[in-house]
Amino acid sequence: MVSVQANLRSKLSVACRSQNLERQADGSVVIPKALQPYMGGVELIKPAC
């Protein structure tokens, strides 16, 4: 479980450092194509709520 959390934290830090994040009306964030390989292919991060 710890490695899963660390992996997610790492992915989120990459996303948060980007200057070109596109936030959608529903609160989700589109990951730029250039960052997707570093995010394990994730294209969209949806809010937990």
Summary of the structure (lengths in Angstrom):
residues: 49
radius of gyration: 10.8
end to end distance: 21.2
largest distance: 31.6
contacts: 96
relative contact order: 0.20
helix: 41%
strand: 12%
